């Protein structure tokens, strides 16, 4: 037998999590080894007139500083919170159609295939493949960051629900205080008004 393997020095993927205050960017090779990583402020992106153009600019700067040629970059995955998807798209409903529209725009800016997904769902995928949910049939992955999101695993499968956020439970918008503070979603007393990153700050 002759053994073959893919050349890990010529096949790379990038992942960029876009948060309210920072962007975490990483490049991995085909064997999932981290080749380069960096963190950037995301305030310029969030406050820009065209946030997707600004995100593309920061992404290009990241690739340039990594010294990895984009011709060897097979794809980029972006993770967004639900409210950032709404801001970037200019649309209050964010479902699969809006995600695909943003993917097309970013792919056009960067000339690389792009996939975007909700950050909580991505975190759940990572835990399912590599972490605490590996081999788990039924479980929850709760993402407590600027906001609070949750991914659901049932029967060993990450669930796709009918909601606007593609099956990610908006745990942060469960009402826990009947006459509490007004949340940015418009309701009163959401969990995010008490326990999220922005509430704690």
mmCIF file of the C-alpha atoms, coordinates in Angstrom:
data_MODEL
# 
_entry.id   MODEL 
# 
loop_
_atom_site.group_PDB 
_atom_site.id 
_atom_site.type_symbol 
_atom_site.label_atom_id 
_atom_site.label_alt_id 
_atom_site.label_comp_id 
_atom_site.label_asym_id 
_atom_site.label_entity_id 
_atom_site.label_seq_id 
_atom_site.pdbx_PDB_ins_code 
_atom_site.Cartn_x 
_atom_site.Cartn_y 
_atom_site.Cartn_z 
_atom_site.occupancy 
_atom_site.B_iso_or_equiv 
_atom_site.pdbx_formal_charge 
_atom_site.auth_seq_id 
_atom_site.auth_comp_id 
_atom_site.auth_asym_id 
_atom_site.auth_atom_id 
_atom_site.pdbx_PDB_model_num 
ATOM 1   C CA . UNK A 1 1   ? 0.000   0.000  0.000  1.00 0.00 ? 1   UNK A CA 1 
ATOM 2   C CA . UNK A 1 2   ? 1.042   3.589  -0.675 1.00 0.00 ? 2   UNK A CA 1 
ATOM 3   C CA . UNK A 1 3   ? -0.064  6.108  1.948  1.00 0.00 ? 3   UNK A CA 1 
ATOM 4   C CA . UNK A 1 4   ? -1.065  9.616  0.924  1.00 0.00 ? 4   UNK A CA 1 
ATOM 5   C CA . UNK A 1 5   ? -1.983  12.666 2.985  1.00 0.00 ? 5   UNK A CA 1 
ATOM 6   C CA . UNK A 1 6   ? -3.113  16.189 2.186  1.00 0.00 ? 6   UNK A CA 1 
ATOM 7   C CA . UNK A 1 7   ? -0.313  18.756 2.311  1.00 0.00 ? 7   UNK A CA 1 
ATOM 8   C CA . UNK A 1 8   ? -0.925  20.637 5.550  1.00 0.00 ? 8   UNK A CA 1 
ATOM 9   C CA . UNK A 1 9   ? 1.385   23.439 4.398  1.00 0.00 ? 9   UNK A CA 1 
ATOM 10  C CA . UNK A 1 10  ? -0.892  24.354 1.492  1.00 0.00 ? 10  UNK A CA 1 
ATOM 11  C CA . UNK A 1 11  ? -4.450  23.948 2.825  1.00 0.00 ? 11  UNK A CA 1 
ATOM 12  C CA . UNK A 1 12  ? -5.717  26.467 5.373  1.00 0.00 ? 12  UNK A CA 1 
ATOM 13  C CA . UNK A 1 13  ? -8.989  27.699 6.832  1.00 0.00 ? 13  UNK A CA 1 
ATOM 14  C CA . UNK A 1 14  ? -9.719  30.840 8.833  1.00 0.00 ? 14  UNK A CA 1 
ATOM 15  C CA . UNK A 1 15  ? -12.224 31.462 11.595 1.00 0.00 ? 15  UNK A CA 1 
ATOM 16  C CA . UNK A 1 16  ? -13.166 34.923 12.846 1.00 0.00 ? 16  UNK A CA 1 
ATOM 17  C CA . UNK A 1 17  ? -15.509 35.556 15.760 1.00 0.00 ? 17  UNK A CA 1 
ATOM 18  C CA . UNK A 1 18  ? -16.937 39.071 15.610 1.00 0.00 ? 18  UNK A CA 1 
ATOM 19  C CA . UNK A 1 19  ? -18.028 40.247 19.040 1.00 0.00 ? 19  UNK A CA 1 
ATOM 20  C CA . UNK A 1 20  ? -19.279 43.590 20.294 1.00 0.00 ? 20  UNK A CA 1 
ATOM 21  C CA . UNK A 1 21  ? -15.874 44.603 21.654 1.00 0.00 ? 21  UNK A CA 1 
ATOM 22  C CA . UNK A 1 22  ? -13.309 42.313 20.000 1.00 0.00 ? 22  UNK A CA 1 
ATOM 23  C CA . UNK A 1 23  ? -12.633 40.005 17.047 1.00 0.00 ? 23  UNK A CA 1 
ATOM 24  C CA . UNK A 1 24  ? -10.789 36.740 17.612 1.00 0.00 ? 24  UNK A CA 1 
ATOM 25  C CA . UNK A 1 25  ? -9.171  35.524 14.387 1.00 0.00 ? 25  UNK A CA 1 
ATOM 26  C CA . UNK A 1 26  ? -7.392  32.223 13.783 1.00 0.00 ? 26  UNK A CA 1 
ATOM 27  C CA . UNK A 1 27  ? -5.953  30.285 10.843 1.00 0.00 ? 27  UNK A CA 1 
ATOM 28  C CA . UNK A 1 28  ? -5.699  26.488 11.014 1.00 0.00 ? 28  UNK A CA 1 
ATOM 29  C CA . UNK A 1 29  ? -4.283  23.927 8.618  1.00 0.00 ? 29  UNK A CA 1 
ATOM 30  C CA . UNK A 1 30  ? -6.030  20.809 7.334  1.00 0.00 ? 30  UNK A CA 1 
ATOM 31  C CA . UNK A 1 31  ? -4.952  18.915 10.486 1.00 0.00 ? 31  UNK A CA 1 
ATOM 32  C CA . UNK A 1 32  ? -6.572  21.555 12.723 1.00 0.00 ? 32  UNK A CA 1 
ATOM 33  C CA . UNK A 1 33  ? -3.242  22.913 13.958 1.00 0.00 ? 33  UNK A CA 1 
ATOM 34  C CA . UNK A 1 34  ? -3.331  26.633 14.742 1.00 0.00 ? 34  UNK A CA 1 
ATOM 35  C CA . UNK A 1 35  ? -0.951  28.412 12.385 1.00 0.00 ? 35  UNK A CA 1 
ATOM 36  C CA . UNK A 1 36  ? -1.664  32.004 13.327 1.00 0.00 ? 36  UNK A CA 1 
ATOM 37  C CA . UNK A 1 37  ? -4.026  33.895 15.636 1.00 0.00 ? 37  UNK A CA 1 
ATOM 38  C CA . UNK A 1 38  ? -4.682  37.456 16.687 1.00 0.00 ? 38  UNK A CA 1 
ATOM 39  C CA . UNK A 1 39  ? -7.257  39.648 18.419 1.00 0.00 ? 39  UNK A CA 1 
ATOM 40  C CA . UNK A 1 40  ? -8.598  42.966 17.165 1.00 0.00 ? 40  UNK A CA 1 
ATOM 41  C CA . UNK A 1 41  ? -10.945 45.609 18.486 1.00 0.00 ? 41  UNK A CA 1 
ATOM 42  C CA . UNK A 1 42  ? -14.321 45.325 16.785 1.00 0.00 ? 42  UNK A CA 1 
ATOM 43  C CA . UNK A 1 43  ? -15.553 48.818 17.670 1.00 0.00 ? 43  UNK A CA 1 
ATOM 44  C CA . UNK A 1 44  ? -14.484 50.150 14.247 1.00 0.00 ? 44  UNK A CA 1 
ATOM 45  C CA . UNK A 1 45  ? -16.543 47.389 12.609 1.00 0.00 ? 45  UNK A CA 1 
ATOM 46  C CA . UNK A 1 46  ? -19.644 47.802 14.769 1.00 0.00 ? 46  UNK A CA 1 
ATOM 47  C CA . UNK A 1 47  ? -19.645 51.605 14.403 1.00 0.00 ? 47  UNK A CA 1 
ATOM 48  C CA . UNK A 1 48  ? -18.721 51.757 10.678 1.00 0.00 ? 48  UNK A CA 1 
ATOM 49  C CA . UNK A 1 49  ? -21.135 53.065 8.062  1.00 0.00 ? 49  UNK A CA 1 
ATOM 50  C CA . UNK A 1 50  ? -20.527 49.842 6.096  1.00 0.00 ? 50  UNK A CA 1 
ATOM 51  C CA . UNK A 1 51  ? -19.566 47.256 8.752  1.00 0.00 ? 51  UNK A CA 1 
ATOM 52  C CA . UNK A 1 52  ? -19.023 44.432 6.234  1.00 0.00 ? 52  UNK A CA 1 
ATOM 53  C CA . UNK A 1 53  ? -16.479 46.479 4.266  1.00 0.00 ? 53  UNK A CA 1 
ATOM 54  C CA . UNK A 1 54  ? -14.675 47.326 7.508  1.00 0.00 ? 54  UNK A CA 1 
ATOM 55  C CA . UNK A 1 55  ? -14.731 43.647 8.544  1.00 0.00 ? 55  UNK A CA 1 
ATOM 56  C CA . UNK A 1 56  ? -13.267 42.676 5.155  1.00 0.00 ? 56  UNK A CA 1 
ATOM 57  C CA . UNK A 1 57  ? -10.492 45.274 5.599  1.00 0.00 ? 57  UNK A CA 1 
ATOM 58  C CA . UNK A 1 58  ? -9.582  43.942 9.055  1.00 0.00 ? 58  UNK A CA 1 
ATOM 59  C CA . UNK A 1 59  ? -9.696  40.368 7.700  1.00 0.00 ? 59  UNK A CA 1 
ATOM 60  C CA . UNK A 1 60  ? -7.309  41.275 4.857  1.00 0.00 ? 60  UNK A CA 1 
ATOM 61  C CA . UNK A 1 61  ? -4.918  42.919 7.353  1.00 0.00 ? 61  UNK A CA 1 
ATOM 62  C CA . UNK A 1 62  ? -5.047  39.729 9.438  1.00 0.00 ? 62  UNK A CA 1 
ATOM 63  C CA . UNK A 1 63  ? -4.200  37.505 6.458  1.00 0.00 ? 63  UNK A CA 1 
ATOM 64  C CA . UNK A 1 64  ? -1.384  39.838 5.410  1.00 0.00 ? 64  UNK A CA 1 
ATOM 65  C CA . UNK A 1 65  ? 0.187   39.759 8.878  1.00 0.00 ? 65  UNK A CA 1 
ATOM 66  C CA . UNK A 1 66  ? -0.057  35.937 8.973  1.00 0.00 ? 66  UNK A CA 1 
ATOM 67  C CA . UNK A 1 67  ? 2.153   35.579 5.843  1.00 0.00 ? 67  UNK A CA 1 
ATOM 68  C CA . UNK A 1 68  ? -0.183  32.814 4.647  1.00 0.00 ? 68  UNK A CA 1 
ATOM 69  C CA . UNK A 1 69  ? -1.181  33.306 1.022  1.00 0.00 ? 69  UNK A CA 1 
ATOM 70  C CA . UNK A 1 70  ? -4.923  33.621 0.469  1.00 0.00 ? 70  UNK A CA 1 
ATOM 71  C CA . UNK A 1 71  ? -4.561  31.326 -2.560 1.00 0.00 ? 71  UNK A CA 1 
ATOM 72  C CA . UNK A 1 72  ? -4.070  28.502 -0.027 1.00 0.00 ? 72  UNK A CA 1 
ATOM 73  C CA . UNK A 1 73  ? -7.055  29.645 2.063  1.00 0.00 ? 73  UNK A CA 1 
ATOM 74  C CA . UNK A 1 74  ? -9.977  27.356 1.225  1.00 0.00 ? 74  UNK A CA 1 
ATOM 75  C CA . UNK A 1 75  ? -12.584 29.219 3.256  1.00 0.00 ? 75  UNK A CA 1 
ATOM 76  C CA . UNK A 1 76  ? -13.393 31.602 6.090  1.00 0.00 ? 76  UNK A CA 1 
ATOM 77  C CA . UNK A 1 77  ? -15.984 31.065 8.796  1.00 0.00 ? 77  UNK A CA 1 
ATOM 78  C CA . UNK A 1 78  ? -17.429 34.098 10.601 1.00 0.00 ? 78  UNK A CA 1 
ATOM 79  C CA . UNK A 1 79  ? -19.308 33.880 13.890 1.00 0.00 ? 79  UNK A CA 1 
ATOM 80  C CA . UNK A 1 80  ? -21.780 36.672 14.735 1.00 0.00 ? 80  UNK A CA 1 
ATOM 81  C CA . UNK A 1 81  ? -24.269 37.295 17.503 1.00 0.00 ? 81  UNK A CA 1 
ATOM 82  C CA . UNK A 1 82  ? -27.869 37.601 16.315 1.00 0.00 ? 82  UNK A CA 1 
ATOM 83  C CA . UNK A 1 83  ? -28.086 41.359 16.874 1.00 0.00 ? 83  UNK A CA 1 
ATOM 84  C CA . UNK A 1 84  ? -24.867 41.960 14.902 1.00 0.00 ? 84  UNK A CA 1 
ATOM 85  C CA . UNK A 1 85  ? -26.335 40.018 11.967 1.00 0.00 ? 85  UNK A CA 1 
ATOM 86  C CA . UNK A 1 86  ? -29.312 42.400 12.121 1.00 0.00 ? 86  UNK A CA 1 
ATOM 87  C CA . UNK A 1 87  ? -26.988 45.429 12.208 1.00 0.00 ? 87  UNK A CA 1 
ATOM 88  C CA . UNK A 1 88  ? -24.783 44.192 9.350  1.00 0.00 ? 88  UNK A CA 1 
ATOM 89  C CA . UNK A 1 89  ? -27.728 43.238 7.142  1.00 0.00 ? 89  UNK A CA 1 
ATOM 90  C CA . UNK A 1 90  ? -29.946 46.196 8.014  1.00 0.00 ? 90  UNK A CA 1 
ATOM 91  C CA . UNK A 1 91  ? -32.780 43.713 8.490  1.00 0.00 ? 91  UNK A CA 1 
ATOM 92  C CA . UNK A 1 92  ? -34.609 42.929 11.761 1.00 0.00 ? 92  UNK A CA 1 
ATOM 93  C CA . UNK A 1 93  ? -35.257 39.301 10.734 1.00 0.00 ? 93  UNK A CA 1 
ATOM 94  C CA . UNK A 1 94  ? -32.094 37.222 10.600 1.00 0.00 ? 94  UNK A CA 1 
ATOM 95  C CA . UNK A 1 95  ? -32.547 33.754 9.215  1.00 0.00 ? 95  UNK A CA 1 
ATOM 96  C CA . UNK A 1 96  ? -30.775 31.567 6.639  1.00 0.00 ? 96  UNK A CA 1 
ATOM 97  C CA . UNK A 1 97  ? -31.608 33.899 3.723  1.00 0.00 ? 97  UNK A CA 1 
ATOM 98  C CA . UNK A 1 98  ? -29.999 36.900 5.454  1.00 0.00 ? 98  UNK A CA 1 
ATOM 99  C CA . UNK A 1 99  ? -26.970 34.773 6.413  1.00 0.00 ? 99  UNK A CA 1 
ATOM 100 C CA . UNK A 1 100 ? -26.511 33.770 2.747  1.00 0.00 ? 100 UNK A CA 1 
ATOM 101 C CA . UNK A 1 101 ? -26.735 37.405 1.620  1.00 0.00 ? 101 UNK A CA 1 
ATOM 102 C CA . UNK A 1 102 ? -24.000 38.445 4.076  1.00 0.00 ? 102 UNK A CA 1 
ATOM 103 C CA . UNK A 1 103 ? -21.874 35.459 2.990  1.00 0.00 ? 103 UNK A CA 1 
ATOM 104 C CA . UNK A 1 104 ? -22.104 36.555 -0.653 1.00 0.00 ? 104 UNK A CA 1 
ATOM 105 C CA . UNK A 1 105 ? -21.107 40.139 0.179  1.00 0.00 ? 105 UNK A CA 1 
ATOM 106 C CA . UNK A 1 106 ? -18.133 39.108 2.337  1.00 0.00 ? 106 UNK A CA 1 
ATOM 107 C CA . UNK A 1 107 ? -17.037 36.500 -0.193 1.00 0.00 ? 107 UNK A CA 1 
ATOM 108 C CA . UNK A 1 108 ? -17.111 39.200 -2.878 1.00 0.00 ? 108 UNK A CA 1 
ATOM 109 C CA . UNK A 1 109 ? -14.981 41.536 -0.754 1.00 0.00 ? 109 UNK A CA 1 
ATOM 110 C CA . UNK A 1 110 ? -12.440 38.828 0.153  1.00 0.00 ? 110 UNK A CA 1 
ATOM 111 C CA . UNK A 1 111 ? -12.503 36.614 -2.958 1.00 0.00 ? 111 UNK A CA 1 
ATOM 112 C CA . UNK A 1 112 ? -12.645 33.511 -0.729 1.00 0.00 ? 112 UNK A CA 1 
ATOM 113 C CA . UNK A 1 113 ? -15.619 31.225 0.082  1.00 0.00 ? 113 UNK A CA 1 
ATOM 114 C CA . UNK A 1 114 ? -17.339 32.457 3.268  1.00 0.00 ? 114 UNK A CA 1 
ATOM 115 C CA . UNK A 1 115 ? -19.663 30.796 5.776  1.00 0.00 ? 115 UNK A CA 1 
ATOM 116 C CA . UNK A 1 116 ? -21.360 32.703 8.578  1.00 0.00 ? 116 UNK A CA 1 
ATOM 117 C CA . UNK A 1 117 ? -23.163 31.278 11.564 1.00 0.00 ? 117 UNK A CA 1 
ATOM 118 C CA . UNK A 1 118 ? -24.532 32.300 14.935 1.00 0.00 ? 118 UNK A CA 1 
ATOM 119 C CA . UNK A 1 119 ? -21.772 32.339 17.575 1.00 0.00 ? 119 UNK A CA 1 
ATOM 120 C CA . UNK A 1 120 ? -23.630 30.121 20.071 1.00 0.00 ? 120 UNK A CA 1 
ATOM 121 C CA . UNK A 1 121 ? -24.298 27.525 17.395 1.00 0.00 ? 121 UNK A CA 1 
ATOM 122 C CA . UNK A 1 122 ? -20.631 27.568 16.357 1.00 0.00 ? 122 UNK A CA 1 
ATOM 123 C CA . UNK A 1 123 ? -19.572 27.108 19.965 1.00 0.00 ? 123 UNK A CA 1 
ATOM 124 C CA . UNK A 1 124 ? -21.941 24.136 20.206 1.00 0.00 ? 124 UNK A CA 1 
ATOM 125 C CA . UNK A 1 125 ? -20.412 22.643 17.033 1.00 0.00 ? 125 UNK A CA 1 
ATOM 126 C CA . UNK A 1 126 ? -16.907 23.042 18.447 1.00 0.00 ? 126 UNK A CA 1 
ATOM 127 C CA . UNK A 1 127 ? -17.895 21.357 21.718 1.00 0.00 ? 127 UNK A CA 1 
ATOM 128 C CA . UNK A 1 128 ? -19.622 18.574 19.758 1.00 0.00 ? 128 UNK A CA 1 
ATOM 129 C CA . UNK A 1 129 ? -16.550 17.877 17.606 1.00 0.00 ? 129 UNK A CA 1 
ATOM 130 C CA . UNK A 1 130 ? -13.725 18.471 20.070 1.00 0.00 ? 130 UNK A CA 1 
ATOM 131 C CA . UNK A 1 131 ? -14.984 19.256 23.571 1.00 0.00 ? 131 UNK A CA 1 
ATOM 132 C CA . UNK A 1 132 ? -17.386 18.427 26.381 1.00 0.00 ? 132 UNK A CA 1 
ATOM 133 C CA . UNK A 1 133 ? -20.255 17.417 24.065 1.00 0.00 ? 133 UNK A CA 1 
ATOM 134 C CA . UNK A 1 134 ? -18.201 14.898 22.089 1.00 0.00 ? 134 UNK A CA 1 
ATOM 135 C CA . UNK A 1 135 ? -20.099 11.590 22.166 1.00 0.00 ? 135 UNK A CA 1 
ATOM 136 C CA . UNK A 1 136 ? -22.999 13.188 24.094 1.00 0.00 ? 136 UNK A CA 1 
ATOM 137 C CA . UNK A 1 137 ? -26.469 12.317 22.794 1.00 0.00 ? 137 UNK A CA 1 
ATOM 138 C CA . UNK A 1 138 ? -28.443 15.095 24.492 1.00 0.00 ? 138 UNK A CA 1 
ATOM 139 C CA . UNK A 1 139 ? -26.974 18.299 25.834 1.00 0.00 ? 139 UNK A CA 1 
ATOM 140 C CA . UNK A 1 140 ? -26.963 22.081 25.950 1.00 0.00 ? 140 UNK A CA 1 
ATOM 141 C CA . UNK A 1 141 ? -24.139 24.500 25.244 1.00 0.00 ? 141 UNK A CA 1 
ATOM 142 C CA . UNK A 1 142 ? -24.653 27.893 26.852 1.00 0.00 ? 142 UNK A CA 1 
ATOM 143 C CA . UNK A 1 143 ? -22.627 30.825 25.563 1.00 0.00 ? 143 UNK A CA 1 
ATOM 144 C CA . UNK A 1 144 ? -22.318 33.640 28.098 1.00 0.00 ? 144 UNK A CA 1 
ATOM 145 C CA . UNK A 1 145 ? -20.557 36.582 26.521 1.00 0.00 ? 145 UNK A CA 1 
ATOM 146 C CA . UNK A 1 146 ? -21.844 40.041 25.573 1.00 0.00 ? 146 UNK A CA 1 
ATOM 147 C CA . UNK A 1 147 ? -25.230 38.329 25.385 1.00 0.00 ? 147 UNK A CA 1 
ATOM 148 C CA . UNK A 1 148 ? -26.482 34.851 26.353 1.00 0.00 ? 148 UNK A CA 1 
ATOM 149 C CA . UNK A 1 149 ? -27.176 32.201 23.713 1.00 0.00 ? 149 UNK A CA 1 
ATOM 150 C CA . UNK A 1 150 ? -27.609 28.441 23.680 1.00 0.00 ? 150 UNK A CA 1 
ATOM 151 C CA . UNK A 1 151 ? -27.156 25.545 21.270 1.00 0.00 ? 151 UNK A CA 1 
ATOM 152 C CA . UNK A 1 152 ? -29.120 22.297 21.621 1.00 0.00 ? 152 UNK A CA 1 
ATOM 153 C CA . UNK A 1 153 ? -27.936 18.746 20.903 1.00 0.00 ? 153 UNK A CA 1 
ATOM 154 C CA . UNK A 1 154 ? -30.655 16.067 20.718 1.00 0.00 ? 154 UNK A CA 1 
ATOM 155 C CA . UNK A 1 155 ? -30.097 12.510 19.558 1.00 0.00 ? 155 UNK A CA 1 
ATOM 156 C CA . UNK A 1 156 ? -26.456 13.382 18.909 1.00 0.00 ? 156 UNK A CA 1 
ATOM 157 C CA . UNK A 1 157 ? -27.454 16.080 16.381 1.00 0.00 ? 157 UNK A CA 1 
ATOM 158 C CA . UNK A 1 158 ? -27.209 19.873 16.709 1.00 0.00 ? 158 UNK A CA 1 
ATOM 159 C CA . UNK A 1 159 ? -30.769 21.040 16.242 1.00 0.00 ? 159 UNK A CA 1 
ATOM 160 C CA . UNK A 1 160 ? -32.063 23.408 13.576 1.00 0.00 ? 160 UNK A CA 1 
ATOM 161 C CA . UNK A 1 161 ? -35.214 25.044 14.841 1.00 0.00 ? 161 UNK A CA 1 
ATOM 162 C CA . UNK A 1 162 ? -37.752 27.192 13.042 1.00 0.00 ? 162 UNK A CA 1 
ATOM 163 C CA . UNK A 1 163 ? -36.751 30.381 14.841 1.00 0.00 ? 163 UNK A CA 1 
ATOM 164 C CA . UNK A 1 164 ? -35.091 33.373 13.223 1.00 0.00 ? 164 UNK A CA 1 
ATOM 165 C CA . UNK A 1 165 ? -31.746 32.396 14.708 1.00 0.00 ? 165 UNK A CA 1 
ATOM 166 C CA . UNK A 1 166 ? -31.559 29.013 13.029 1.00 0.00 ? 166 UNK A CA 1 
ATOM 167 C CA . UNK A 1 167 ? -32.250 26.754 15.980 1.00 0.00 ? 167 UNK A CA 1 
ATOM 168 C CA . UNK A 1 168 ? -30.231 28.676 18.548 1.00 0.00 ? 168 UNK A CA 1 
ATOM 169 C CA . UNK A 1 169 ? -32.319 29.222 21.624 1.00 0.00 ? 169 UNK A CA 1 
ATOM 170 C CA . UNK A 1 170 ? -32.386 32.861 22.657 1.00 0.00 ? 170 UNK A CA 1 
ATOM 171 C CA . UNK A 1 171 ? -31.902 31.877 26.280 1.00 0.00 ? 171 UNK A CA 1 
ATOM 172 C CA . UNK A 1 172 ? -30.935 35.445 27.135 1.00 0.00 ? 172 UNK A CA 1 
ATOM 173 C CA . UNK A 1 173 ? -34.414 36.666 26.235 1.00 0.00 ? 173 UNK A CA 1 
ATOM 174 C CA . UNK A 1 174 ? -36.358 34.498 28.656 1.00 0.00 ? 174 UNK A CA 1 
ATOM 175 C CA . UNK A 1 175 ? -38.190 36.826 31.065 1.00 0.00 ? 175 UNK A CA 1 
ATOM 176 C CA . UNK A 1 176 ? -36.875 36.353 34.602 1.00 0.00 ? 176 UNK A CA 1 
ATOM 177 C CA . UNK A 1 177 ? -38.004 39.623 36.202 1.00 0.00 ? 177 UNK A CA 1 
ATOM 178 C CA . UNK A 1 178 ? -41.602 40.587 35.489 1.00 0.00 ? 178 UNK A CA 1 
ATOM 179 C CA . UNK A 1 179 ? -41.176 44.372 35.776 1.00 0.00 ? 179 UNK A CA 1 
ATOM 180 C CA . UNK A 1 180 ? -37.443 44.502 35.130 1.00 0.00 ? 180 UNK A CA 1 
ATOM 181 C CA . UNK A 1 181 ? -35.353 46.760 32.941 1.00 0.00 ? 181 UNK A CA 1 
ATOM 182 C CA . UNK A 1 182 ? -36.159 47.144 29.261 1.00 0.00 ? 182 UNK A CA 1 
ATOM 183 C CA . UNK A 1 183 ? -33.975 44.876 27.131 1.00 0.00 ? 183 UNK A CA 1 
ATOM 184 C CA . UNK A 1 184 ? -32.649 45.940 23.706 1.00 0.00 ? 184 UNK A CA 1 
ATOM 185 C CA . UNK A 1 185 ? -35.009 43.312 22.230 1.00 0.00 ? 185 UNK A CA 1 
ATOM 186 C CA . UNK A 1 186 ? -37.941 45.426 23.469 1.00 0.00 ? 186 UNK A CA 1 
ATOM 187 C CA . UNK A 1 187 ? -39.163 43.173 26.298 1.00 0.00 ? 187 UNK A CA 1 
ATOM 188 C CA . UNK A 1 188 ? -38.746 43.758 30.033 1.00 0.00 ? 188 UNK A CA 1 
ATOM 189 C CA . UNK A 1 189 ? -36.779 41.679 32.505 1.00 0.00 ? 189 UNK A CA 1 
ATOM 190 C CA . UNK A 1 190 ? -34.868 39.420 30.095 1.00 0.00 ? 190 UNK A CA 1 
ATOM 191 C CA . UNK A 1 191 ? -32.077 37.288 31.543 1.00 0.00 ? 191 UNK A CA 1 
ATOM 192 C CA . UNK A 1 192 ? -29.610 39.373 29.508 1.00 0.00 ? 192 UNK A CA 1 
ATOM 193 C CA . UNK A 1 193 ? -30.597 42.517 31.434 1.00 0.00 ? 193 UNK A CA 1 
ATOM 194 C CA . UNK A 1 194 ? -29.249 40.837 34.597 1.00 0.00 ? 194 UNK A CA 1 
ATOM 195 C CA . UNK A 1 195 ? -26.554 38.300 33.733 1.00 0.00 ? 195 UNK A CA 1 
ATOM 196 C CA . UNK A 1 196 ? -24.969 39.039 30.335 1.00 0.00 ? 196 UNK A CA 1 
ATOM 197 C CA . UNK A 1 197 ? -21.590 40.619 29.745 1.00 0.00 ? 197 UNK A CA 1 
ATOM 198 C CA . UNK A 1 198 ? -23.022 44.009 28.842 1.00 0.00 ? 198 UNK A CA 1 
ATOM 199 C CA . UNK A 1 199 ? -25.338 43.966 31.897 1.00 0.00 ? 199 UNK A CA 1 
ATOM 200 C CA . UNK A 1 200 ? -22.439 43.140 34.235 1.00 0.00 ? 200 UNK A CA 1 
ATOM 201 C CA . UNK A 1 201 ? -20.293 45.918 32.717 1.00 0.00 ? 201 UNK A CA 1 
# 
